[in-house]
Amino acid sequence: MIVSSRLHRENLVASMISGRKDKAAPEEAARSPWRSVAALLLAAVLGFWWWQWHQAQQRAPLAGPAHQEQQHEDKDDD
C-alpha cells in the first residue's frame, strides 16, 4: 500500500479512512453493482439451503410419540 501510494502520488490510507478520494476522475469511480450476479448468487444460496433442509427432513429419525411407543414395545424386560 505504501508503494502504491508513492507510485500514484496520493494518500491511499486517508482515502480508505474518509471514503473520499480527492484526485479521482468520474470515470475512475466504482461502477454500478451487478444486479444479475447478485440475484444469481442469492438464488444459488437459497436453493442450496432448501436442498439441505429437504435432505435433513428425509434423514431425520422419527421422534414422535408413535416411534417412542414402538421403542418401548421392542424392549423386553424379562
PDB file of N, CA, C and O in Angstrom:
ATOM      1  N   MET A   1       0.827  -1.170   0.000  1.00  0.00           N
ATOM      2  CA  MET A   1       0.000   0.000   0.000  1.00  0.00           C
ATOM      3  C   MET A   1       0.884   1.251   0.000  1.00  0.00           C
ATOM      4  O   MET A   1       0.545   2.249  -0.636  1.00  0.00           O
ATOM      5  N   ILE A   2       1.973   1.203   0.685  1.00  0.00           N
ATOM      6  CA  ILE A   2       2.884   2.347   0.713  1.00  0.00           C
ATOM      7  C   ILE A   2       3.476   2.565  -0.675  1.00  0.00           C
ATOM      8  O   ILE A   2       3.588   3.699  -1.140  1.00  0.00           O
ATOM      9  N   VAL A   3       3.851   1.474  -1.329  1.00  0.00           N
ATOM     10  CA  VAL A   3       4.430   1.574  -2.672  1.00  0.00           C
ATOM     11  C   VAL A   3       3.387   2.132  -3.636  1.00  0.00           C
ATOM     12  O   VAL A   3       3.705   2.992  -4.456  1.00  0.00           O
ATOM     13  N   SER A   4       2.180   1.666  -3.552  1.00  0.00           N
ATOM     14  CA  SER A   4       1.114   2.156  -4.426  1.00  0.00           C
ATOM     15  C   SER A   4       0.824   3.631  -4.169  1.00  0.00           C
ATOM     16  O   SER A   4       0.582   4.387  -5.110  1.00  0.00           O
ATOM     17  N   SER A   5       0.847   4.044  -2.910  1.00  0.00           N
ATOM     18  CA  SER A   5       0.649   5.461  -2.583  1.00  0.00           C
ATOM     19  C   SER A   5       1.743   6.314  -3.217  1.00  0.00           C
ATOM     20  O   SER A   5       1.473   7.390  -3.749  1.00  0.00           O
ATOM     21  N   ARG A   6       2.966   5.830  -3.158  1.00  0.00           N
ATOM     22  CA  ARG A   6       4.084   6.576  -3.745  1.00  0.00           C
ATOM     23  C   ARG A   6       3.992   6.604  -5.266  1.00  0.00           C
ATOM     24  O   ARG A   6       4.228   7.646  -5.877  1.00  0.00           O
ATOM     25  N   LEU A   7       3.651   5.473  -5.885  1.00  0.00           N
ATOM     26  CA  LEU A   7       3.568   5.412  -7.347  1.00  0.00           C
ATOM     27  C   LEU A   7       2.460   6.314  -7.887  1.00  0.00           C
ATOM     28  O   LEU A   7       2.648   6.978  -8.907  1.00  0.00           O
ATOM     29  N   HIS A   8       1.319   6.344  -7.220  1.00  0.00           N
ATOM     30  CA  HIS A   8       0.177   7.135  -7.689  1.00  0.00           C
ATOM     31  C   HIS A   8       0.177   8.560  -7.129  1.00  0.00           C
ATOM     32  O   HIS A   8      -0.654   9.386  -7.508  1.00  0.00           O
ATOM     33  N   ARG A   9       1.116   8.835  -6.228  1.00  0.00           N
ATOM     34  CA  ARG A   9       1.266  10.146  -5.598  1.00  0.00           C
ATOM     35  C   ARG A   9      -0.036  10.624  -4.958  1.00  0.00           C
ATOM     36  O   ARG A   9      -0.498  11.741  -5.194  1.00  0.00           O
ATOM     37  N   GLU A  10      -0.600   9.759  -4.157  1.00  0.00           N
ATOM     38  CA  GLU A  10      -1.812  10.098  -3.410  1.00  0.00           C
ATOM     39  C   GLU A  10      -1.811   9.330  -2.096  1.00  0.00           C
ATOM     40  O   GLU A  10      -1.179   8.279  -1.987  1.00  0.00           O
ATOM     41  N   ASN A  11      -2.502   9.843  -1.120  1.00  0.00           N
ATOM     42  CA  ASN A  11      -2.552   9.236   0.200  1.00  0.00           C
ATOM     43  C   ASN A  11      -3.716   8.236   0.244  1.00  0.00           C
ATOM     44  O   ASN A  11      -4.859   8.615   0.499  1.00  0.00           O
ATOM     45  N   LEU A  12      -3.417   6.973  -0.004  1.00  0.00           N
ATOM     46  CA  LEU A  12      -4.459   5.952  -0.046  1.00  0.00           C
ATOM     47  C   LEU A  12      -5.020   5.641   1.336  1.00  0.00           C
ATOM     48  O   LEU A  12      -6.194   5.290   1.456  1.00  0.00           O
ATOM     49  N   VAL A  13      -4.213   5.761   2.369  1.00  0.00           N
ATOM     50  CA  VAL A  13      -4.679   5.483   3.728  1.00  0.00           C
ATOM     51  C   VAL A  13      -5.754   6.487   4.120  1.00  0.00           C
ATOM     52  O   VAL A  13      -6.780   6.108   4.683  1.00  0.00           O
ATOM     53  N   ALA A  14      -5.528   7.755   3.831  1.00  0.00           N
ATOM     54  CA  ALA A  14      -6.539   8.780   4.139  1.00  0.00           C
ATOM     55  C   ALA A  14      -7.813   8.527   3.339  1.00  0.00           C
ATOM     56  O   ALA A  14      -8.913   8.727   3.855  1.00  0.00           O
ATOM     57  N   SER A  15      -7.681   8.094   2.097  1.00  0.00           N
ATOM     58  CA  SER A  15      -8.857   7.791   1.277  1.00  0.00           C
ATOM     59  C   SER A  15      -9.638   6.609   1.846  1.00  0.00           C
ATOM     60  O   SER A  15     -10.868   6.588   1.803  1.00  0.00           O
ATOM     61  N   MET A  16      -8.915   5.630   2.375  1.00  0.00           N
ATOM     62  CA  MET A  16      -9.582   4.461   2.955  1.00  0.00           C
ATOM     63  C   MET A  16     -10.322   4.833   4.237  1.00  0.00           C
ATOM     64  O   MET A  16     -11.387   4.283   4.519  1.00  0.00           O
ATOM     65  N   ILE A  17      -9.773   5.753   5.005  1.00  0.00           N
ATOM     66  CA  ILE A  17     -10.415   6.156   6.259  1.00  0.00           C
ATOM     67  C   ILE A  17     -11.613   7.056   6.004  1.00  0.00           C
ATOM     68  O   ILE A  17     -12.681   6.854   6.581  1.00  0.00           O
ATOM     69  N   SER A  18     -11.437   8.054   5.134  1.00  0.00           N
ATOM     70  CA  SER A  18     -12.509   9.024   4.898  1.00  0.00           C
ATOM     71  C   SER A  18     -13.538   8.527   3.890  1.00  0.00           C
ATOM     72  O   SER A  18     -14.697   8.940   3.933  1.00  0.00           O
ATOM     73  N   GLY A  19     -13.129   7.651   2.994  1.00  0.00           N
ATOM     74  CA  GLY A  19     -14.029   7.179   1.946  1.00  0.00           C
ATOM     75  C   GLY A  19     -14.083   8.115   0.756  1.00  0.00           C
ATOM     76  O   GLY A  19     -14.900   7.923  -0.145  1.00  0.00           O
ATOM     77  N   ARG A  20     -13.228   9.124   0.738  1.00  0.00           N
ATOM     78  CA  ARG A  20     -13.201  10.091  -0.355  1.00  0.00           C
ATOM     79  C   ARG A  20     -11.804  10.127  -0.960  1.00  0.00           C
ATOM     80  O   ARG A  20     -10.792   9.988  -0.273  1.00  0.00           O
ATOM     81  N   LYS A  21     -11.795  10.316  -2.259  1.00  0.00           N
ATOM     82  CA  LYS A  21     -10.533  10.373  -2.978  1.00  0.00           C
ATOM     83  C   LYS A  21     -10.507  11.693  -3.756  1.00  0.00           C
ATOM     84  O   LYS A  21     -11.310  11.884  -4.670  1.00  0.00           O
ATOM     85  N   ASP A  22      -9.615  12.583  -3.411  1.00  0.00           N
ATOM     86  CA  ASP A  22      -9.596  13.932  -3.978  1.00  0.00           C
ATOM     87  C   ASP A  22      -9.257  13.961  -5.458  1.00  0.00           C
ATOM     88  O   ASP A  22      -9.847  14.740  -6.206  1.00  0.00           O
ATOM     89  N   LYS A  23      -8.337  13.145  -5.889  1.00  0.00           N
ATOM     90  CA  LYS A  23      -7.869  13.211  -7.279  1.00  0.00           C
ATOM     91  C   LYS A  23      -8.644  12.294  -8.220  1.00  0.00           C
ATOM     92  O   LYS A  23      -8.241  12.118  -9.370  1.00  0.00           O
ATOM     93  N   ALA A  24      -9.714  11.725  -7.771  1.00  0.00           N
ATOM     94  CA  ALA A  24     -10.423  10.739  -8.586  1.00  0.00           C
ATOM     95  C   ALA A  24     -11.217  11.416  -9.701  1.00  0.00           C
ATOM     96  O   ALA A  24     -11.922  12.399  -9.476  1.00  0.00           O
ATOM     97  N   ALA A  25     -11.088  10.873 -10.892  1.00  0.00           N
ATOM     98  CA  ALA A  25     -11.875  11.325 -12.029  1.00  0.00           C
ATOM     99  C   ALA A  25     -13.194  10.552 -12.040  1.00  0.00           C
ATOM    100  O   ALA A  25     -13.246   9.433 -11.530  1.00  0.00           O
ATOM    101  N   PRO A  26     -14.250  11.116 -12.603  1.00  0.00           N
ATOM    102  CA  PRO A  26     -15.540  10.410 -12.620  1.00  0.00           C
ATOM    103  C   PRO A  26     -15.482   9.038 -13.292  1.00  0.00           C
ATOM    104  O   PRO A  26     -16.208   8.127 -12.893  1.00  0.00           O
ATOM    105  N   GLU A  27     -14.633   8.880 -14.299  1.00  0.00           N
ATOM    106  CA  GLU A  27     -14.542   7.572 -14.972  1.00  0.00           C
ATOM    107  C   GLU A  27     -13.828   6.522 -14.128  1.00  0.00           C
ATOM    108  O   GLU A  27     -13.894   5.333 -14.439  1.00  0.00           O
ATOM    109  N   GLU A  28     -13.146   6.945 -13.066  1.00  0.00           N
ATOM    110  CA  GLU A  28     -12.480   6.008 -12.167  1.00  0.00           C
ATOM    111  C   GLU A  28     -13.383   5.560 -11.018  1.00  0.00           C
ATOM    112  O   GLU A  28     -12.980   4.727 -10.206  1.00  0.00           O
ATOM    113  N   ALA A  29     -14.565   6.088 -10.945  1.00  0.00           N
ATOM    114  CA  ALA A  29     -15.489   5.752  -9.857  1.00  0.00           C
ATOM    115  C   ALA A  29     -15.952   4.306  -9.986  1.00  0.00           C
ATOM    116  O   ALA A  29     -15.866   3.696 -11.052  1.00  0.00           O
ATOM    117  N   ALA A  30     -16.440   3.783  -8.886  1.00  0.00           N
ATOM    118  CA  ALA A  30     -16.944   2.408  -8.895  1.00  0.00           C
ATOM    119  C   ALA A  30     -18.153   2.310  -9.814  1.00  0.00           C
ATOM    120  O   ALA A  30     -19.007   3.197  -9.832  1.00  0.00           O
ATOM    121  N   ARG A  31     -18.214   1.254 -10.555  1.00  0.00           N
ATOM    122  CA  ARG A  31     -19.334   1.050 -11.476  1.00  0.00           C
ATOM    123  C   ARG A  31     -20.553   0.571 -10.719  1.00  0.00           C
ATOM    124  O   ARG A  31     -20.477   0.214  -9.543  1.00  0.00           O
ATOM    125  N   SER A  32     -21.672   0.570 -11.409  1.00  0.00           N
ATOM    126  CA  SER A  32     -22.915   0.126 -10.777  1.00  0.00           C
ATOM    127  C   SER A  32     -22.819  -1.354 -10.409  1.00  0.00           C
ATOM    128  O   SER A  32     -22.108  -2.112 -11.069  1.00  0.00           O
ATOM    129  N   PRO A  33     -23.514  -1.759  -9.381  1.00  0.00           N
ATOM    130  CA  PRO A  33     -23.435  -3.165  -8.958  1.00  0.00           C
ATOM    131  C   PRO A  33     -24.035  -4.098 -10.010  1.00  0.00           C
ATOM    132  O   PRO A  33     -24.905  -3.719 -10.795  1.00  0.00           O
ATOM    133  N   TRP A  34     -23.550  -5.291  -9.992  1.00  0.00           N
ATOM    134  CA  TRP A  34     -24.034  -6.298 -10.928  1.00  0.00           C
ATOM    135  C   TRP A  34     -25.253  -6.960 -10.324  1.00  0.00           C
ATOM    136  O   TRP A  34     -25.136  -7.938  -9.587  1.00  0.00           O
ATOM    137  N   ARG A  35     -26.394  -6.440 -10.627  1.00  0.00           N
ATOM    138  CA  ARG A  35     -27.628  -6.968 -10.040  1.00  0.00           C
ATOM    139  C   ARG A  35     -27.901  -8.400 -10.472  1.00  0.00           C
ATOM    140  O   ARG A  35     -28.399  -9.204  -9.683  1.00  0.00           O
ATOM    141  N   SER A  36     -27.582  -8.718 -11.705  1.00  0.00           N
ATOM    142  CA  SER A  36     -27.835 -10.084 -12.169  1.00  0.00           C
ATOM    143  C   SER A  36     -26.958 -11.090 -11.429  1.00  0.00           C
ATOM    144  O   SER A  36     -27.411 -12.191 -11.115  1.00  0.00           O
ATOM    145  N   VAL A  37     -25.717 -10.725 -11.151  1.00  0.00           N
ATOM    146  CA  VAL A  37     -24.821 -11.619 -10.411  1.00  0.00           C
ATOM    147  C   VAL A  37     -25.320 -11.778  -8.974  1.00  0.00           C
ATOM    148  O   VAL A  37     -25.294 -12.878  -8.422  1.00  0.00           O
ATOM    149  N   ALA A  38     -25.771 -10.682  -8.376  1.00  0.00           N
ATOM    150  CA  ALA A  38     -26.305 -10.748  -7.013  1.00  0.00           C
ATOM    151  C   ALA A  38     -27.556 -11.616  -6.962  1.00  0.00           C
ATOM    152  O   ALA A  38     -27.722 -12.411  -6.037  1.00  0.00           O
ATOM    153  N   ALA A  39     -28.437 -11.470  -7.947  1.00  0.00           N
ATOM    154  CA  ALA A  39     -29.658 -12.278  -7.982  1.00  0.00           C
ATOM    155  C   ALA A  39     -29.325 -13.753  -8.176  1.00  0.00           C
ATOM    156  O   ALA A  39     -29.940 -14.615  -7.549  1.00  0.00           O
ATOM    157  N   LEU A  40     -28.370 -14.044  -9.030  1.00  0.00           N
ATOM    158  CA  LEU A  40     -27.958 -15.435  -9.256  1.00  0.00           C
ATOM    159  C   LEU A  40     -27.341 -16.043  -8.005  1.00  0.00           C
ATOM    160  O   LEU A  40     -27.612 -17.196  -7.670  1.00  0.00           O
ATOM    161  N   LEU A  41     -26.515 -15.270  -7.320  1.00  0.00           N
ATOM    162  CA  LEU A  41     -25.905 -15.748  -6.085  1.00  0.00           C
ATOM    163  C   LEU A  41     -26.960 -15.990  -5.013  1.00  0.00           C
ATOM    164  O   LEU A  41     -26.903 -16.994  -4.302  1.00  0.00           O
ATOM    165  N   LEU A  42     -27.919 -15.082  -4.890  1.00  0.00           N
ATOM    166  CA  LEU A  42     -28.995 -15.257  -3.924  1.00  0.00           C
ATOM    167  C   LEU A  42     -29.815 -16.507  -4.240  1.00  0.00           C
ATOM    168  O   LEU A  42     -30.157 -17.273  -3.338  1.00  0.00           O
ATOM    169  N   ALA A  43     -30.128 -16.711  -5.512  1.00  0.00           N
ATOM    170  CA  ALA A  43     -30.882 -17.907  -5.901  1.00  0.00           C
ATOM    171  C   ALA A  43     -30.092 -19.178  -5.596  1.00  0.00           C
ATOM    172  O   ALA A  43     -30.668 -20.173  -5.157  1.00  0.00           O
ATOM    173  N   ALA A  44     -28.786 -19.153  -5.822  1.00  0.00           N
ATOM    174  CA  ALA A  44     -27.958 -20.326  -5.544  1.00  0.00           C
ATOM    175  C   ALA A  44     -27.924 -20.632  -4.055  1.00  0.00           C
ATOM    176  O   ALA A  44     -28.031 -21.793  -3.658  1.00  0.00           O
ATOM    177  N   VAL A  45     -27.775 -19.603  -3.224  1.00  0.00           N
ATOM    178  CA  VAL A  45     -27.719 -19.804  -1.779  1.00  0.00           C
ATOM    179  C   VAL A  45     -29.057 -20.326  -1.261  1.00  0.00           C
ATOM    180  O   VAL A  45     -29.094 -21.273  -0.476  1.00  0.00           O
ATOM    181  N   LEU A  46     -30.152 -19.711  -1.698  1.00  0.00           N
ATOM    182  CA  LEU A  46     -31.473 -20.171  -1.253  1.00  0.00           C
ATOM    183  C   LEU A  46     -31.765 -21.589  -1.733  1.00  0.00           C
ATOM    184  O   LEU A  46     -32.349 -22.387  -0.999  1.00  0.00           O
ATOM    185  N   GLY A  47     -31.364 -21.901  -2.955  1.00  0.00           N
ATOM    186  CA  GLY A  47     -31.542 -23.256  -3.468  1.00  0.00           C
ATOM    187  C   GLY A  47     -30.741 -24.274  -2.677  1.00  0.00           C
ATOM    188  O   GLY A  47     -31.230 -25.369  -2.401  1.00  0.00           O
ATOM    189  N   PHE A  48     -29.519 -23.924  -2.312  1.00  0.00           N
ATOM    190  CA  PHE A  48     -28.681 -24.832  -1.503  1.00  0.00           C
ATOM    191  C   PHE A  48     -29.291 -25.049  -0.124  1.00  0.00           C
ATOM    192  O   PHE A  48     -29.340 -26.176   0.368  1.00  0.00           O
ATOM    193  N   TRP A  49     -29.762 -23.957   0.507  1.00  0.00           N
ATOM    194  CA  TRP A  49     -30.407 -24.086   1.824  1.00  0.00           C
ATOM    195  C   TRP A  49     -31.645 -24.967   1.745  1.00  0.00           C
ATOM    196  O   TRP A  49     -31.870 -25.810   2.613  1.00  0.00           O
ATOM    197  N   TRP A  50     -32.446 -24.771   0.703  1.00  0.00           N
ATOM    198  CA  TRP A  50     -33.653 -25.592   0.549  1.00  0.00           C
ATOM    199  C   TRP A  50     -33.259 -27.049   0.374  1.00  0.00           C
ATOM    200  O   TRP A  50     -33.872 -27.925   0.984  1.00  0.00           O
ATOM    201  N   TRP A  51     -32.256 -27.328  -0.438  1.00  0.00           N
ATOM    202  CA  TRP A  51     -31.824 -28.708  -0.674  1.00  0.00           C
ATOM    203  C   TRP A  51     -31.311 -29.336   0.617  1.00  0.00           C
ATOM    204  O   TRP A  51     -31.622 -30.492   0.906  1.00  0.00           O
ATOM    205  N   GLN A  52     -30.527 -28.587   1.399  1.00  0.00           N
ATOM    206  CA  GLN A  52     -30.031 -29.102   2.669  1.00  0.00           C
ATOM    207  C   GLN A  52     -31.180 -29.400   3.627  1.00  0.00           C
ATOM    208  O   GLN A  52     -31.186 -30.436   4.293  1.00  0.00           O
ATOM    209  N   TRP A  53     -32.142 -28.500   3.695  1.00  0.00           N
ATOM    210  CA  TRP A  53     -33.297 -28.699   4.572  1.00  0.00           C
ATOM    211  C   TRP A  53     -34.100 -29.922   4.130  1.00  0.00           C
ATOM    212  O   TRP A  53     -34.549 -30.710   4.962  1.00  0.00           O
ATOM    213  N   HIS A  54     -34.275 -30.073   2.829  1.00  0.00           N
ATOM    214  CA  HIS A  54     -35.028 -31.208   2.286  1.00  0.00           C
ATOM    215  C   HIS A  54     -34.307 -32.525   2.590  1.00  0.00           C
ATOM    216  O   HIS A  54     -34.947 -33.511   2.953  1.00  0.00           O
ATOM    217  N   GLN A  55     -32.990 -32.544   2.445  1.00  0.00           N
ATOM    218  CA  GLN A  55     -32.220 -33.747   2.740  1.00  0.00           C
ATOM    219  C   GLN A  55     -32.264 -34.068   4.231  1.00  0.00           C
ATOM    220  O   GLN A  55     -32.332 -35.238   4.606  1.00  0.00           O
ATOM    221  N   ALA A  56     -32.225 -33.057   5.077  1.00  0.00           N
ATOM    222  CA  ALA A  56     -32.269 -33.279   6.527  1.00  0.00           C
ATOM    223  C   ALA A  56     -33.627 -33.845   6.942  1.00  0.00           C
ATOM    224  O   ALA A  56     -33.697 -34.680   7.844  1.00  0.00           O
ATOM    225  N   GLN A  57     -34.698 -33.402   6.299  1.00  0.00           N
ATOM    226  CA  GLN A  57     -36.031 -33.912   6.615  1.00  0.00           C
ATOM    227  C   GLN A  57     -36.150 -35.388   6.252  1.00  0.00           C
ATOM    228  O   GLN A  57     -36.821 -36.144   6.954  1.00  0.00           O
ATOM    229  N   GLN A  58     -35.516 -35.800   5.181  1.00  0.00           N
ATOM    230  CA  GLN A  58     -35.580 -37.202   4.763  1.00  0.00           C
ATOM    231  C   GLN A  58     -34.761 -38.111   5.673  1.00  0.00           C
ATOM    232  O   GLN A  58     -35.121 -39.271   5.870  1.00  0.00           O
ATOM    233  N   ARG A  59     -33.666 -37.601   6.228  1.00  0.00           N
ATOM    234  CA  ARG A  59     -32.788 -38.409   7.060  1.00  0.00           C
ATOM    235  C   ARG A  59     -33.116 -38.350   8.538  1.00  0.00           C
ATOM    236  O   ARG A  59     -32.575 -39.131   9.321  1.00  0.00           O
ATOM    237  N   ALA A  60     -33.994 -37.438   8.936  1.00  0.00           N
ATOM    238  CA  ALA A  60     -34.280 -37.240  10.358  1.00  0.00           C
ATOM    239  C   ALA A  60     -34.952 -38.478  10.941  1.00  0.00           C
ATOM    240  O   ALA A  60     -35.890 -39.010  10.347  1.00  0.00           O
ATOM    241  N   PRO A  61     -34.485 -38.940  12.095  1.00  0.00           N
ATOM    242  CA  PRO A  61     -35.142 -40.084  12.735  1.00  0.00           C
ATOM    243  C   PRO A  61     -36.505 -39.679  13.272  1.00  0.00           C
ATOM    244  O   PRO A  61     -36.737 -38.523  13.626  1.00  0.00           O
ATOM    245  N   LEU A  62     -37.383 -40.640  13.323  1.00  0.00           N
ATOM    246  CA  LEU A  62     -38.709 -40.366  13.855  1.00  0.00           C
ATOM    247  C   LEU A  62     -38.599 -40.128  15.355  1.00  0.00           C
ATOM    248  O   LEU A  62     -37.960 -40.901  16.069  1.00  0.00           O
ATOM    249  N   ALA A  63     -39.219 -39.067  15.822  1.00  0.00           N
ATOM    250  CA  ALA A  63     -39.130 -38.746  17.240  1.00  0.00           C
ATOM    251  C   ALA A  63     -40.505 -38.514  17.834  1.00  0.00           C
ATOM    252  O   ALA A  63     -40.622 -38.033  18.961  1.00  0.00           O
ATOM    253  N   GLY A  64     -41.524 -38.844  17.104  1.00  0.00           N
ATOM    254  CA  GLY A  64     -42.879 -38.615  17.584  1.00  0.00           C
ATOM    255  C   GLY A  64     -43.305 -39.657  18.597  1.00  0.00           C
ATOM    256  O   GLY A  64     -42.549 -40.590  18.868  1.00  0.00           O
ATOM    257  N   PRO A  65     -44.497 -39.526  19.167  1.00  0.00           N
ATOM    258  CA  PRO A  65     -44.996 -40.468  20.176  1.00  0.00           C
ATOM    259  C   PRO A  65     -45.139 -41.890  19.643  1.00  0.00           C
ATOM    260  O   PRO A  65     -44.890 -42.841  20.385  1.00  0.00           O
ATOM    261  N   ALA A  66     -45.525 -42.064  18.400  1.00  0.00           N
ATOM    262  CA  ALA A  66     -45.675 -43.414  17.839  1.00  0.00           C
ATOM    263  C   ALA A  66     -44.336 -44.133  17.820  1.00  0.00           C
ATOM    264  O   ALA A  66     -44.264 -45.332  18.090  1.00  0.00           O
ATOM    265  N   HIS A  67     -43.290 -43.409  17.506  1.00  0.00           N
ATOM    266  CA  HIS A  67     -41.967 -44.018  17.468  1.00  0.00           C
ATOM    267  C   HIS A  67     -41.499 -44.387  18.884  1.00  0.00           C
ATOM    268  O   HIS A  67     -40.865 -45.424  19.078  1.00  0.00           O
ATOM    269  N   GLN A  68     -41.806 -43.551  19.854  1.00  0.00           N
ATOM    270  CA  GLN A  68     -41.418 -43.833  21.229  1.00  0.00           C
ATOM    271  C   GLN A  68     -42.163 -45.058  21.765  1.00  0.00           C
ATOM    272  O   GLN A  68     -41.583 -45.861  22.495  1.00  0.00           O
ATOM    273  N   GLU A  69     -43.437 -45.208  21.410  1.00  0.00           N
ATOM    274  CA  GLU A  69     -44.194 -46.394  21.836  1.00  0.00           C
ATOM    275  C   GLU A  69     -43.604 -47.646  21.224  1.00  0.00           C
ATOM    276  O   GLU A  69     -43.548 -48.689  21.874  1.00  0.00           O
ATOM    277  N   GLN A  70     -43.168 -47.555  19.991  1.00  0.00           N
ATOM    278  CA  GLN A  70     -42.582 -48.712  19.325  1.00  0.00           C
ATOM    279  C   GLN A  70     -41.280 -49.104  20.023  1.00  0.00           C
ATOM    280  O   GLN A  70     -40.991 -50.294  20.151  1.00  0.00           O
ATOM    281  N   GLN A  71     -40.500 -48.140  20.471  1.00  0.00           N
ATOM    282  CA  GLN A  71     -39.262 -48.454  21.178  1.00  0.00           C
ATOM    283  C   GLN A  71     -39.563 -49.181  22.490  1.00  0.00           C
ATOM    284  O   GLN A  71     -38.849 -50.116  22.852  1.00  0.00           O
ATOM    285  N   HIS A  72     -40.610 -48.764  23.205  1.00  0.00           N
ATOM    286  CA  HIS A  72     -40.960 -49.412  24.463  1.00  0.00           C
ATOM    287  C   HIS A  72     -41.450 -50.842  24.224  1.00  0.00           C
ATOM    288  O   HIS A  72     -41.193 -51.722  25.045  1.00  0.00           O
ATOM    289  N   GLU A  73     -42.152 -51.088  23.115  1.00  0.00           N
ATOM    290  CA  GLU A  73     -42.626 -52.429  22.809  1.00  0.00           C
ATOM    291  C   GLU A  73     -41.471 -53.360  22.450  1.00  0.00           C
ATOM    292  O   GLU A  73     -41.517 -54.559  22.725  1.00  0.00           O
ATOM    293  N   ASP A  74     -40.421 -52.784  21.822  1.00  0.00           N
ATOM    294  CA  ASP A  74     -39.285 -53.603  21.412  1.00  0.00           C
ATOM    295  C   ASP A  74     -38.445 -54.067  22.590  1.00  0.00           C
ATOM    296  O   ASP A  74     -37.799 -55.111  22.503  1.00  0.00           O
ATOM    297  N   LYS A  75     -38.435 -53.324  23.687  1.00  0.00           N
ATOM    298  CA  LYS A  75     -37.653 -53.700  24.856  1.00  0.00           C
ATOM    299  C   LYS A  75     -38.337 -54.868  25.561  1.00  0.00           C
ATOM    300  O   LYS A  75     -39.555 -54.888  25.735  1.00  0.00           O
ATOM    301  N   ASP A  76     -37.539 -55.814  25.951  1.00  0.00           N
ATOM    302  CA  ASP A  76     -38.074 -56.966  26.660  1.00  0.00           C
ATOM    303  C   ASP A  76     -37.490 -56.961  28.052  1.00  0.00           C
ATOM    304  O   ASP A  76     -36.281 -57.119  28.225  1.00  0.00           O
ATOM    305  N   ASP A  77     -38.351 -56.777  29.059  1.00  0.00           N
ATOM    306  CA  ASP A  77     -37.884 -56.642  30.437  1.00  0.00           C
ATOM    307  C   ASP A  77     -37.781 -57.992  31.149  1.00  0.00           C
ATOM    308  O   ASP A  77     -37.506 -58.005  32.349  1.00  0.00           O
ATOM    309  N   ASP A  78     -37.980 -59.090  30.497  1.00  0.00           N
ATOM    310  CA  ASP A  78     -37.965 -60.400  31.152  1.00  0.00           C
ATOM    311  C   ASP A  78     -36.644 -60.760  31.697  1.00  0.00           C
ATOM    312  O   ASP A  78     -36.486 -61.835  32.274  1.00  0.00           O
TER     313      ASP A  78
END
